Amino acid sequence: MEAQSKPISGRAIAIAHTSFSSAAFISALIVGCYFHYQKLCRNSVARYPVEWFPSVSTTIGDFHPERSVFQLLIATCACPRFITIFLNWKECEKSSKAIADTHAILGLIRTFSCGGWSFITSTDNSTAHDIFMLIYILSNIIYMPLGFSLTRKKSLRIVRGLTSFYFIASLFPMFYTYFQHKTNKIPGAYTTYAFYEWGLIAADVIFDSVFISDLANVYIHMCNSSEPSSLNLQDDSTQSVDNSQVKAVTTQLFRQYHWFMALNPRVKNTMKILNYIANTVLSLIWWTNFTALPLCIFYYSVWSLSFAGQEGLMLVTLSSSLVTLKGVRVFASSSNGKTVLTMFSLLGVFASKLEFPVLKLAAVTMAVIAQTIQISSEWYTSNDENCITYLVLGLLLHSVSKLIANSNNPFWPIMNNSNGGHIYLGLILGFTALIVRRYIVTSVVELNNTKYKNDHNCYLVGAGLGSYIWALHTYLSDPSTLLSWSWTGFPIQGPHPIYHSTVIVVGFVIGMLSPKLLATSRVWHFFGTWCLGLCYYYDGWVSAGGAFGCAIFYPSLATTVFSSIRAYTPGRTLGAVFGTYTVLVVAHTFTVAYEFVPLGFLLRERSHLVMMTANIIIWCSLPKSNARTNNFERNGLFNIYVKVLLLGTIIASHLILKHRSENMTTIKPYHADQQLITSGIWTVHFGMDDAMQDSQVRMRDLIREAEVDVVGLLETELQSIVFGNRNMAQYIAEDLGYYVDYGPPSHKHTWGAVLLSKFPILASEHHLLPSPQGELAPAIFAELNVYGKTVHTMVSHNGQEESPLDRELQTTEIARIISKTYPDPVLFLGYLVTKPHEERPAPYRILFEDGQLLDVEPLDRRRWCEYIGYRSMRKVAYARISHSSVTDTELQVAKFKLYEPDEVYHPQYDWYNFLDENDVAVEHRFSKAFEGKGMKGHKHALSIPIYYQEAASFE
């Protein structure tokens, strides 16, 4: 006998879910306002009555009993929520399995992240709370549109459409008001932010309440019997991608294509060239946004010196997996779809005009999502293999354009009119290319292909392409990156990393023109790996030879690597592509991780492992793929266009660098007639200011006004993906006239140190100081020809406060190096992380006692990081100049003079009287610009500078 089945309505479960979720937030708000209203309204900027409405995070997490009430009800909500996700998935998977699967996965991610920010409150751990909240919001951005597409009833589709639009559209003003509160400290802004936050919660609950109708005819049947029972589920028909939509898009594209083919040959060729240029420009825009995203994300990590939460946005490239949905492919391939997605991509260029960093990041994120969907769709639907060539050409143009704008892409969001940006030009080029590509169709698309391989090779092939994109981004997104690895200091033993970077452009061009059969040759892969090894393990010209080989090798693989994914199912393959890329970016960043970064020790100082892993994956993925025949050789006009463009990039890079080298400012000290030495130390924090703008021009302005002859710049190593593969020192050296030692290059795993000197650098050595616990500490020890006499100069950056052993060992090594030069003149410009006069094992006494140095101002006890030391010189003046919003650390400056050859002096003589500024020679004084309120926020941190006069010696 068949057991009696007891059905439970899906509608009832959805009602329970909506009721508990609504009750959780409403009850927390009511209880919180009753018990702690004014406390909930209070924040770090203002309190009640200026702030008069509590935020969601404060309401659910700060006080008992509202926190307990909320957590109890939201926990109760979890069970019906999981069941609702399951029922909706089963209901929809038969007609639209891919969408239903994606929607269900995002639903689970959304649920667990909701649990994260609900039970880990902002009071418990604000970073974890924010990370879970960010994951929750990002999941909803995709979850809601997918849920909208799965909704059957027209009236309910309208409800979900409106709530989806409100949720996504309100993110921008919400972030804006939060920035006003957090950064600009505007009273009342947090109340406005609170309303937006509650609005998101309301939209979320309303969106999910539609399940009450969607699951009205769905039941769970329960049976308590050992007897067999059966259950027949009705196969409801739901919406799928309409074949008429595919036909409409195909018809439109074919109509444009046939119109194009019927044109006069001369006109047709002209329009083809316009189309080539448009696609190349849009590829440049893609690389602009793609390279800007990690740069904007890690701005937050750098300024907080921790995981800020925004790092999760690296995963937005996984939006490419949406291409597995036929509807997405159809939309992205249509003229209207390309136009919409390209318009979104130009948000990344327009981001420079946005005032606040959070808005810049949001704009770039949306641009990358749109472009990644578009370009991934092209890889699968385009029958024009030129799209791969466009992508590589875009990278080459991105790389060469950085030679113009101080090692920055002139269209990046960190650029503006004052620091070398050309944002309006980028927008004009982008919009022009958009119009051209919309109305000129030179090839057809393939929208009905469903014969994809679904085996596990898709993961390997996808990982191969992801590794390849990472390699292009890491090695070739700036022409000086690989050459900088050959730098060893003075005397120069190899090529100049900037002025000889045309060689890398030439190698890039050779690689693009090389036979495509090379890509599947094991000998060729051995050659590429060998060149990378030369570049990494050797210095000077040998390393430069390896760099040239790498510049040829990687572009030669492009057509084969990109074509290989076309045969495999889009969802898994593209997930593997950008998943692998993201993992490699994170892994490579961890090779220079701070000591306090969790699990940083696993990859610290092991970039060779990351590089070899990427090469091996590329190597293993290619033999298993069948690359399509490249029609590049058959298209004569496109062949000519590419060759002309490639030749143009070589000539342009050569002329740009020639112009820069010939127009460099003459190198001479500021006060050579007085034989004055003005020295400085400045931690510039990776070259971005508070407003997420490139800070090179502002750095130059301060250094010029302070008239610094010898300056040590710290935290300058930017040749990595997360810092934009930049060089910040060369622009200042050219514009102000300095000799420059770039310090240990990026593959030496330091945060960077640079020496700028108006005196000739006779010799210099790079040191990697002992760092058993944390990141490697860089040091430059140079010999300067100062007015005919050798002055030994040390620039160094010790480890963090969290690594006392590192700092002790590093300072001991610095003192050992410096003490060997006694009694010669020495200038120390370094970052110690110690209190003045702190006892051993703190670095202070180790440096000044063991190194036989003098502290420039022993009475200044308000120092912690930066110190200036000297020996066998007469000190003249000392000042600390505030950093304004350029960086997070002040510029310390000291003026010295060498003793005359016939003078008798003690190397560590330190008896000085303080002088009034009026008693000091005008040439020895600091600029008046730093007095009072200062210049552009730069003013004296000690109110006034200190001037000295050497006192008579005591018997």
LINMOZI-V35795 format. One record per residue. OMEGA is omega in radians with two decimals (none if undefined). Layout:
OMEGA
OMEGA
//
This chain:
-3.12
-3.07
3.08
-3.13
-3.14
-3.07
3.00
-3.05
3.02
3.10
-3.13
3.13
3.12
3.09
3.12
3.14
-3.14
-3.10
-3.11
-3.12
3.10
-3.10
-3.11
-3.08
-3.11
-3.12
3.11
3.13
-3.12
-3.12
3.14
3.13
-3.14
-3.05
-2.96
-3.00
-3.06
3.10
3.13
-3.14
-3.07
3.06
-3.03
-3.09
-3.06
3.12
3.10
0.21
3.13
2.99
-2.98
3.07
-3.06
3.08
3.12
-3.09
3.13
-3.07
-3.02
-2.99
-2.96
-2.99
2.95
0.28
-3.05
3.11
-3.13
3.13
-3.13
-3.08
3.09
-3.08
-3.13
3.05
3.10
-3.14
-3.00
-3.09
3.10
-3.13
3.12
3.13
3.11
3.11
-3.12
-3.11
3.14
3.11
3.13
-3.12
-3.00
-2.95
-3.06
-3.11
-3.12
-2.98
-3.08
3.14
-3.13
3.11
-3.14
-3.12
-3.13
3.12
3.11
3.09
3.11
3.11
3.14
-3.13
-3.12
3.10
3.04
3.06
3.13
-3.10
3.07
-3.05
2.96
-3.03
3.11
3.08
-3.13
-3.10
-3.02
-3.13
3.12
3.11
-3.12
3.12
3.12
3.12
3.13
3.09
3.13
-3.12
3.13
3.10
-3.12
-3.13
3.10
-3.09
-3.07
3.08
3.10
3.08
3.07
-3.11
-3.14
-3.11
-3.01
-3.06
-3.08
-3.11
3.13
3.04
3.11
3.13
-3.12
3.10
-3.14
3.14
3.08
-3.13
-3.14
-3.10
-3.06
-3.09
-3.09
-3.12
-3.11
3.10
3.11
3.10
-3.14
-3.12
3.09
3.11
3.09
3.13
-2.97
-3.02
-3.09
3.06
-3.12
3.12
3.12
-3.11
-3.09
3.07
3.07
3.09
-3.13
3.13
3.07
-3.13
3.09
3.09
3.09
3.12
3.14
3.12
3.13
-3.12
3.13
3.13
-3.11
-3.13
3.11
3.07
3.13
3.11
-3.10
-3.07
-3.08
-3.09
3.13
-3.10
2.96
-3.13
-3.14
3.14
3.13
-3.08
3.04
3.13
3.08
3.10
-3.12
-3.12
3.12
3.12
3.12
-3.13
3.12
3.08
3.07
-3.05
3.00
3.13
-3.07
3.13
3.11
3.10
3.09
-3.13
-3.13
3.14
-3.13
3.14
3.14
-3.13
3.12
3.11
3.11
-3.13
-3.13
3.05
3.13
-3.09
-3.12
-3.09
3.01
-3.07
-3.12
3.10
-3.13
3.12
3.09
-3.14
3.05
-3.13
3.07
3.13
3.09
-3.12
-3.13
-3.14
3.09
3.11
-3.14
3.03
3.05
3.10
3.12
3.14
3.09
-3.13
-3.08
3.12
-3.14
-3.06
3.12
3.11
3.13
-3.13
-3.02
2.91
-3.12
3.13
-3.10
-3.07
3.11
-3.07
3.12
3.00
-3.04
-3.12
-3.12
3.13
3.12
3.14
3.02
-3.09
-3.08
3.10
3.07
3.04
3.08
-3.13
3.09
3.11
3.07
3.10
-3.08
3.13
3.11
3.13
3.14
-3.13
-3.08
-3.12
-3.13
3.12
3.13
-3.14
3.11
-3.14
-3.13
-3.10
3.10
3.07
3.10
-3.11
3.13
3.00
-3.14
3.08
3.14
-3.08
3.13
-3.09
3.12
-2.96
-2.95
-3.13
-3.09
3.10
3.06
-3.13
3.14
-3.14
3.14
3.13
3.12
3.12
-3.13
3.10
-3.11
-3.09
-3.14
3.07
-3.09
-3.06
3.09
3.08
3.12
3.14
-3.08
-3.01
-3.05
3.02
3.14
-3.12
3.10
-3.13
3.10
3.11
3.08
-3.08
-3.13
3.06
3.11
3.09
3.14
3.12
3.07
-3.10
-3.11
-3.13
-3.14
3.07
-3.11
-2.93
3.02
3.12
3.06
2.93
-3.05
-3.14
-3.13
3.10
3.11
-3.10
3.02
-3.07
-3.05
-3.09
3.04
-3.13
3.08
-2.99
-3.12
3.07
3.11
3.13
3.12
3.11
-3.12
-3.14
3.10
3.12
3.11
-3.12
-3.13
-3.08
3.13
-2.99
3.09
-3.14
-3.08
3.12
-3.13
3.14
-3.13
-3.02
-3.03
-3.13
3.07
-3.08
3.13
3.01
-3.09
-3.12
-3.04
3.08
-3.13
3.14
3.13
3.13
3.10
3.10
3.10
3.11
3.09
3.10
-3.14
3.10
3.09
-3.13
3.09
-3.11
-3.07
-2.97
-2.93
3.12
2.97
-3.06
-3.11
-3.02
-3.09
3.13
-3.12
3.12
-3.11
-3.02
3.13
-3.14
-3.07
-0.15
-3.02
-3.07
-3.10
-3.13
3.00
-3.02
3.13
-2.99
3.09
-3.06
3.00
3.11
3.12
3.08
3.09
3.10
3.10
-3.13
3.12
3.13
3.13
-3.10
-3.08
-3.14
-3.09
3.12
3.13
-3.02
-3.13
-3.14
3.10
3.10
3.13
3.10
3.05
3.11
-3.14
3.13
3.10
3.12
3.12
3.09
3.08
-3.11
-3.03
-2.98
-3.10
3.12
2.99
-3.03
3.10
3.09
3.13
3.07
3.07
3.11
3.11
3.10
3.10
3.14
3.07
-2.98
-2.99
3.09
-3.12
-3.10
-2.88
-3.04
-3.10
-3.09
-3.10
-3.13
-3.01
-3.05
-2.98
-3.07
-3.01
-3.10
-2.98
-3.01
-3.10
-3.06
-3.13
3.02
3.10
-3.14
-3.02
2.99
3.11
3.11
-3.10
3.12
-3.14
3.09
-3.13
-3.12
-3.13
3.08
-3.13
3.14
3.04
-3.06
3.00
-3.09
-3.06
3.09
-3.13
3.10
-3.14
-3.10
-3.07
-3.07
-3.11
3.14
-3.12
-3.14
3.10
3.11
3.13
-3.11
-3.14
3.09
3.13
-3.14
-3.14
3.13
3.10
-3.12
-3.08
-3.06
-3.00
-3.13
-3.12
-3.11
3.10
-3.10
3.10
3.08
-3.09
3.14
3.12
-3.09
-3.06
-3.09
-3.04
-3.11
3.12
3.09
3.12
-3.14
-3.11
-3.11
3.09
-3.14
3.13
3.09
3.12
3.13
3.10
-3.12
-3.12
-3.12
3.13
-3.10
3.12
-3.10
3.08
3.11
-3.13
-3.09
-3.10
-3.09
3.08
3.13
3.11
-3.09
3.05
-3.14
-3.10
-3.10
-3.13
-3.12
3.10
-3.06
-3.13
3.06
3.07
-3.07
-3.14
3.05
-3.05
3.04
-2.95
2.91
2.93
2.85
3.01
-3.10
-3.08
-3.06
-3.12
3.04
3.04
-2.96
-3.07
-3.11
3.12
3.05
3.12
-3.09
-3.13
3.14
3.13
-3.11
3.11
3.09
-3.10
3.13
-3.12
-3.07
3.02
3.09
-3.09
-3.07
-3.04
-3.05
-3.03
-3.09
3.05
-3.04
-3.01
3.08
3.02
-3.08
-3.06
3.00
-3.04
-3.00
-2.98
-3.14
3.14
-3.14
-3.13
-3.02
-3.10
3.13
3.13
2.79
-3.06
2.95
-3.03
3.14
3.13
-3.10
-2.97
-3.10
3.02
2.96
3.04
3.08
2.95
3.02
-3.12
3.04
3.02
-3.06
3.02
3.05
-3.13
3.09
-3.10
-3.13
3.09
3.10
3.06
-3.13
2.97
-2.99
-3.08
-3.10
-3.09
-3.08
-2.99
-3.10
3.14
3.14
-3.12
3.03
3.03
3.09
-3.00
3.01
-3.12
3.05
-3.07
3.13
3.06
-3.14
-3.11
3.04
3.10
-3.05
3.12
2.99
-3.06
3.14
3.12
3.11
-3.02
3.12
-3.10
-3.08
-3.10
3.13
3.11
-3.08
3.12
-3.11
-3.13
-3.13
3.08
3.13
3.09
3.14
3.12
-3.12
-3.08
-3.08
-3.14
-3.10
-3.10
0.14
-3.08
3.08
-3.12
3.05
3.12
3.11
-2.99
-3.08
-2.97
-3.03
3.13
3.01
3.10
3.06
3.11
-3.08
3.06
0.15
3.04
-2.99
-2.93
-3.07
3.09
-3.11
-2.96
3.12
-3.11
3.12
3.13
-3.14
3.02
3.01
-3.06
3.10
-3.08
-3.10
3.14
-3.07
-3.12
3.08
3.12
-3.07
-2.95
3.11
3.02
3.09
-3.10
3.07
3.06
3.03
3.12
-3.13
-3.04
-3.06
-3.12
3.10
3.00
-3.04
-3.03
-3.02
-3.04
3.13
-3.11
-3.11
-3.13
-3.06
-3.08
2.99
3.05
-3.06
3.05
3.13
-3.11
2.96
3.07
3.05
3.07
-3.11
-3.10
3.13
3.05
-3.07
3.03
-3.08
-3.10
3.11
-3.01
3.06
-3.07
2.98
3.06
-3.13
2.96
-3.08
-3.12
3.14
-3.08
3.08
-3.08
-3.11
-3.11
-3.06
3.01
-3.10
3.08
-3.08
-3.09
-3.13
3.10
-3.13
3.01
-3.09
3.11
3.12
3.11
3.12
-3.12
3.12
3.11
-3.11
3.11
3.02
3.14
3.12
-3.02
2.94
-3.11
-3.12
3.07
-3.10
3.10
3.11
none
//
